[in-house]
Amino acid sequence: MLIRFPAPGGDKMLTERQLEILYSVVHEYIRTGEPVGSRTISKKYLTNRSAATIRNEMADLEEAGFLHQPYTSAGRVPTSKAYRVYVDMILQRGSLQVPATAREKLRSLKEEKRSIENMLSYLTQLLGSITHYISLAGITVLNDVTLSRLDLVKVDSHHVLLVIILEGGLVHHDIIRTERDVSQEELNDLTSYLNGVIAGRTWLEARDLIRERVFRELVHYTEICMQTLDEVDYVLKESRYRFFTGGTSNILLLPDFRDTEKLRSLLVLLENEEEFAKIVDACATDEPISVIIGDENPVNAMKDCSLVLASAESGVKRTIIGVIGPVRMDYERTIGVLELLCEQLLN
């Protein structure tokens, strides 16, 4: 039986038997990290197939670029093409099993009552402890979100807390520094004025109107107004993510990251939040789960890594969670955990 299976570099024809063998080789290599021989596949996975038959098929798969033999007497190891087939088979099959211990940890997320940023930070710690890879979490407002209201709260004589409340209850806050001491009563009056302008208008309309009036009607609040406008613009900017990462130390324990120069390049990339956010945004698709494997990654620092992303939209916000790990990642477990975590977030 022939099964048409999408693979990088063009449309490849793989038989059902070849798919079984390829899946088994990748699964075993993920488990052990050692080259896989035909006898192992025959004994552990495909007991109804002879080692000789499997060996011949593995030779054909190597010729097609799915397997690689590191040295003559060794078994085979999967290439990025093989991992792609393996991952696509996992995603098509669905209904992935998540270990009970991981499910128990994920239940704690429902009990957490935190601010959005604290929740994302907690989420990365939780995901890192479950997967043992680098974890990430980011949130953005959707393009059609509207501003609901603003609040200004005095912190001290030179600092004001700006609270930006978006449609659906998504909240951002920032500290504004002021040259003069502004009373809370003044801030209340200014807040009432700004919210009156915002009501019934798009943010662009409200922003332009406030800028037009600020030097005429709000001359005493010019400094606060301009900082407020800039901050709201920043929050509503298209594709603006705030990213948190966790579990970075996990990769130091993995044999796949023994090359210190490659490890350093990856860590430098993770430290650049803006650049990393662009990469994740480019890799995330409209599908619930996106998997970018090895050479499919857009930057050299991640060519020896796989990036697994899950996205969930709720109300006016989009949350992206994911992990970065070796190409020899436990994809089945990782994808299952991310799917379950997305369900928790949506609920």
Summary of the structure (lengths in Angstrom):
residues: 347
radius of gyration: 25.8
end to end distance: 42.3
largest distance: 87.1
contacts: 1061
relative contact order: 0.13
helix: 51%
strand: 23%
